[in-house]
């Protein structure tokens, strides 16, 4: 792995810029991209450095502005890795551009699982417990203690994660590219990324039918039970595939979103869901 000391002055300046730009990752949140716009914003120092042509910069921004969601504290690691892959792409004409998003998508889930457990599930609780104890004693420094306990490890992780992602990525990409493993890795990463996105979709997109009717004195048919007997999650899956189809047909995301909201309101008024 390339050490931090082996980085050039320009490398360090670029990585520092990516680190600072990683903080407003979700400030530009949207349902279509989640933190994608913030991710592309953070990577702009690398894109501007490695690509000289306006068209190449445009393609790189378009490639990195797609949907992105992981724990913010660990996001800088993926940013550093993506920056190193963009560097390889700018230097190697036969580099597989799709591997950049494939690797990024495959890391979102694992990084979120680790990051949420450590920072949201453990560190935040410890920080709050200490701060609450001080607050109960009337200590005015309680809020400051909470911020310090939580943010110091968070900022350190974010800072060194950017360097680790970039330095590890450059050596890692060089090895797998020279060995010919890049195509296998891209396929595996794409599959894992799709599994992660599919898993999140099954949890985020929900539908519960309320409609029911009587078929006799002791018999009650519930629409949700009938749907579950056919295929559990059939309606959320159908809605997701419909949205995917419409957006592939270049239908505006805002129009799709308004249509889903209107459809939900109609079903609620009719008492169906």
Beta strands, then each sheet from edge to edge (+ up, - down):
strand 1: 212-214
strand 2: 220-222
sheet 1: 1+ 2-
end
